[in-house]
Amino acid sequence: MNIITREELKEKEACIEGLALFDKLAIDGKLELSTTQNAEHVLRNGGHVYWEWLRENFATPSLYHANLSGANLHGANLHGADLSDAYLRDANLSDADLRDANLHGADLSDAIGYTP
């Protein structure tokens, strides 16, 4: 299991906004990032802005086959993320950083702000 605590975030010098998001999403002071479903929850609830930072500082699950349909990923930092076969239909990808992201097989139908 990959469980993150507030103390670990502080040790990695997380920003105030990131700590506030942790406080919103954590259960009993812990945030689990073990499964794609955990990642979907974080990304759908504001974590999309911090995703690359989380990937650089903690083990995060693959977003392979993630269901992010309709998610607001505006400004998301998904640089280098594995979004292969992900379901991104109707997702807001405006200003998202998708450089080097693996989008092979991803459903980007009607995704807002995405241009191949």
Contact map, one row per residue, 1 for C-alpha under 8 A:
11100000000000000000000000000001110000000000000000000000000000000000000000000000000000000000000000000000000000000000
11110000000000000000000000000001110000000000000000000000001100000000000000000000000000000000000000000000000000000000
11111000000000000000000000000111110000000000000000000000000000000000000000000000000000000000000000000000000000000000
01111101100000000000000000000111100000000000000000000000000000000000000000000000000000000000000000000000000000000000
00111111100000000000000000001110000000000000000000000000000000000000000000000000000000000000000000000000000000000000
00011111110000000010011000001100000000000000000000000000000000000000000000000000000000000000000000000000000000000000
00001111111000000000000000000000000000000000000000000000000000000000000000000000000000000000000000000000000000000000
00011111111100000000000000000000000000000000000000000000000000000000000000000000000000000000000000000000000000000000
00011111111111000010000000000000000000000000000000000000000000000000000000000000000000000000000000000000000000000000
00000111111111000010000000000000000000000000000000000000000000000000000000000000000000000000000000000000000000000000
00000011111111000000000000000000000000000000000000000000000000000000000000000000000000000000000000000000000000000000
00000001111111000000000000000000000000000000000000000000100000000000000000000000000000000000000000000000000000000000
00000000111111100000000000000000000000000000000000000000000000000000000000000000000000000000000000000000000000000000
00000000111111110110000000000000000000000000000000000000000000000000000000000000000000000000000000000000000000000000
00000000000011111110000000000000000000000000000000000000000000000000000000000000000000000000000000000000000000000000
00000000000001111111000000000000000000000000000000000000000000000000000000000000000000000000000000000000000000000000
00000000000000111111100000000000000000000000000000000000000000000000000000000000000000000000000000000000000000000000
00000000000001111111110000000000000000000000000001000000000000000000000000000000000000000000000000000000000000000000
00000100110001111111111000000000000000000000000000000000000000000000000000000000000000000000000000000000000000000000
00000000000000011111111100000000000000000000000000000000000000000000000000000000000000000000000000000000000000000000
00000000000000001111111110000000000000000000011000000000000000000000000000000000000000000000000000000000000000000000
00000100000000000111111111000010000000000000000000000000000000000000000000000000000000000000000000000000000000000000
00000100000000000011111111001000000000000000000000000000000000000000000000000000000000000000000000000000000000000000
00000000000000000001111111000000000000000000000000000000000000000000000000000000000000000000000000000000000000000000
00000000000000000000111111100010000000000100100000000000000000000000000000000000000000000000000000000000000000000000
00000000000000000000011111111111000000000000000000000000000000000000000000000000000000000000000000000000000000000000
00000000000000000000000011111110000000000000000000000000000000000000000000000000000000000000000000000000000000000000
00000000000000000000000001111100000000000000000000000000000000000000000000000000000000000000000000000000000000000000
00001100000000000000001001111110000000000000000000000000000000000000000000000000000000000000000000000000000000000000
00111100000000000000000001111111000000000000000000000000000000000000000000000000000000000000000000000000000000000000
00111000000000000000010011101111100000000000000000000000000000000000000000000000000000000000000000000000000000000000
11110000000000000000000001000111110001000000000000000000000000000000000000000000000000000000000000000000000000000000
11110000000000000000000000000011111101100000000000000000001110000000000000000000000000000000000000000000000000000000
11100000000000000000000000000001111101100000000000000000000110000000000000000000000000000000000000000000000000000000
00000000000000000000000000000000111111100000000000000000000011000000000000000000000000000000000000000000000000000000
00000000000000000000000000000000111111110000000000000000000011110100000000000000000000000000000000000000000000000000
00000000000000000000000000000000001111111000000000000000000000000100000000000000000000000000000000000000000000000000
00000000000000000000000000000001111111111100000000000000000000000000000000000000000000000000000000000000000000000000
00000000000000000000000000000000111111111110000000000000000110100000000000000000000000000000000000000000000000000000
00000000000000000000000000000000000111111111000000000000000000100111000000000000000000000000000000000000000000000000
00000000000000000000000000000000000011111111100000000000000000000000000000000000000000000000000000000000000000000000
00000000000000000000000010000000000001111111111100000000000000000000000000000000000000000000000000000000000000000000
00000000000000000000000000000000000000111111111100100000000000000000000010000000000000000000000000000000000000000000
00000000000000000000000000000000000000011111111100000000000000000001001110000000000000000000000000000000000000000000
00000000000000000000000010000000000000001111111100000000000000000000000000000000000000000000000000000000000000000000
00000000000000000000100000000000000000000111111110000000000000000000000000000000000000000000000000000000000000000000
00000000000000000000100000000000000000000111111111100000000000000000000000000000000000000000000000000000000000000000
00000000000000000000000000000000000000000111111111100000000000000000000010111100000000000000000000000000000000000000
00000000000000000000000000000000000000000000011111110000000000000000000010111000000000000000000000000000000000000000
00000000000000000100000000000000000000000000001111111100000000000000000000011000000000000000000000000000000000000000
00000000000000000000000000000000000000000010001111111110000000000000000000011100000000000000000000000000000000000000
00000000000000000000000000000000000000000000000011111111000000000000000000001110000000000000000000000000000000000000
00000000000000000000000000000000000000000000000001111111100000000000000000000000000000000000000000000000000000000000
00000000000000000000000000000000000000000000000001111111111100000000000000000000000000000000000000000000000000000000
00000000000000000000000000000000000000000000000000111111111100000000000000000000000000000000000000000000000000000000
00000000000000000000000000000000000000000000000000011111111000000000000000000000000000000000000000000000000000000000
00000000000100000000000000000000000000000000000000001111111000000000000000000000000000000000000000000000000000000000
00000000000000000000000000000000000000000000000000000111111100000000000000000000000000000000000000000000000000000000
01000000000000000000000000000000100000000000000000000111111110000000000000000000000000000000000000000000000000000000
01000000000000000000000000000000110000100000000000000110011111000000000000000000000000000000000000000000000000000000
00000000000000000000000000000000111100100000000000000000001111100000000000000000000000000000000000000000000000000000
00000000000000000000000000000000001100000000000000000000000111110000000000000000111000000000000000000000000000000000
00000000000000000000000000000000000100110000000000000000000011111100000000000000111101000000000000000000000000000000
00000000000000000000000000000000000100000000000000000000000001111100000000000000011111000000000000000000000000000000
00000000000000000000000000000000000000000000000000000000000000111110000000000000001111100000000000000000010000000000
00000000000000000000000000000000000110010000000000000000000000111111000000000000001011100000000000000000000000000000
00000000000000000000000000000000000000010000000000000000000000001111100000000000000001110000000000000000000000000000
00000000000000000000000000000000000000010001000000000000000000000111111000000000000001111010000000000000000000000000
00000000000000000000000000000000000000000000000000000000000000000011111000000000000000111110000000000000000000000000
00000000000000000000000000000000000000000000000000000000000000000001111100000000000000011111000000000000000000000000
00000000000000000000000000000000000000000001000000000000000000000001111110000000000000010111000000000000000000000000
00000000000000000000000000000000000000000001000000000000000000000000011111000000000000000011100000000000000000000000
00000000000000000000000000000000000000000011000110000000000000000000001111110000000000000011110100000000000000000000
00000000000000000000000000000000000000000000000000000000000000000000000111110000000000000001111100000000000000000000
00000000000000000000000000000000000000000000000110000000000000000000000011111000000000000000111110000000000000000000
00000000000000000000000000000000000000000000000111100000000000000000000011111100000000000000101110000000000000000000
00000000000000000000000000000000000000000000000111110000000000000000000000111110000000000000000111000000000000000000
00000000000000000000000000000000000000000000000100110000000000000000000000011111100000000000000111101000000000000000
00000000000000000000000000000000000000000000000000010000000000000000000000001111100000000000000011111000000000000000
00000000000000000000000000000000000000000000000000000000000000000000000000000111110000000000000001111100000000000000
00000000000000000000000000000000000000000000000000000000000001100000000000000111111000000000000001011100000000000000
00000000000000000000000000000000000000000000000000000000000001110000000000000001111100000000000000001110000000000000
00000000000000000000000000000000000000000000000000000000000001111100000000000000111111000000000000001111010000000000
00000000000000000000000000000000000000000000000000000000000000111000000000000000011111000000000000000111110000000000
00000000000000000000000000000000000000000000000000000000000000011100000000000000001111100000000000000011111000000000
00000000000000000000000000000000000000000000000000000000000000111111000000000000001111110000000000000010111000000000
00000000000000000000000000000000000000000000000000000000000000001111100000000000000011111000000000000000011100000000
00000000000000000000000000000000000000000000000000000000000000000011111000000000000001111110000000000000011110100000
00000000000000000000000000000000000000000000000000000000000000000001110000000000000000111110000000000000001111100000
00000000000000000000000000000000000000000000000000000000000000000000111000000000000000011111000000000000000111110000
00000000000000000000000000000000000000000000000000000000000000000001111110000000000000011111100000000000000101110000
00000000000000000000000000000000000000000000000000000000000000000000011111000000000000000111110000000000000000111000
00000000000000000000000000000000000000000000000000000000000000000000000111110000000000000011111100000000000000111100
00000000000000000000000000000000000000000000000000000000000000000000000011100000000000000001111100000000000000011100
00000000000000000000000000000000000000000000000000000000000000000000000001110000000000000000111110000000000000001000
00000000000000000000000000000000000000000000000000000000000000000000000011111100000000000000111111000000000000000000
00000000000000000000000000000000000000000000000000000000000000000000000000111110000000000000001111100000000000000000
00000000000000000000000000000000000000000000000000000000000000000000000000001111100000000000000111111000000000000000
00000000000000000000000000000000000000000000000000000000000000000000000000000111000000000000000011111000000000000000
00000000000000000000000000000000000000000000000000000000000000000000000000000011100000000000000001111100000000000000
00000000000000000000000000000000000000000000000000000000000000000000000000000111111000000000000001111110000000000000
00000000000000000000000000000000000000000000000000000000000000000000000000000001111100000000000000011111000000000000
00000000000000000000000000000000000000000000000000000000000000000000000000000000011111000000000000001111110000000000
00000000000000000000000000000000000000000000000000000000000000000000000000000000001110000000000000000111110000000000
00000000000000000000000000000000000000000000000000000000000000000000000000000000000111000000000000000011111000000000
00000000000000000000000000000000000000000000000000000000000000001000000000000000001111110000000000000011111100000000
00000000000000000000000000000000000000000000000000000000000000000000000000000000000011111000000000000000111110000000
00000000000000000000000000000000000000000000000000000000000000000000000000000000000000111110000000000000011111100100
00000000000000000000000000000000000000000000000000000000000000000000000000000000000000011100000000000000001111100000
00000000000000000000000000000000000000000000000000000000000000000000000000000000000000001110000000000000000111110000
00000000000000000000000000000000000000000000000000000000000000000000000000000000000000011111100000000000000111111100
00000000000000000000000000000000000000000000000000000000000000000000000000000000000000000111110000000000000001111100
00000000000000000000000000000000000000000000000000000000000000000000000000000000000000000001111000000000000000111110
00000000000000000000000000000000000000000000000000000000000000000000000000000000000000000000110000000000000100111111
00000000000000000000000000000000000000000000000000000000000000000000000000000000000000000000000000000000000000001111
00000000000000000000000000000000000000000000000000000000000000000000000000000000000000000000000000000000000000000111
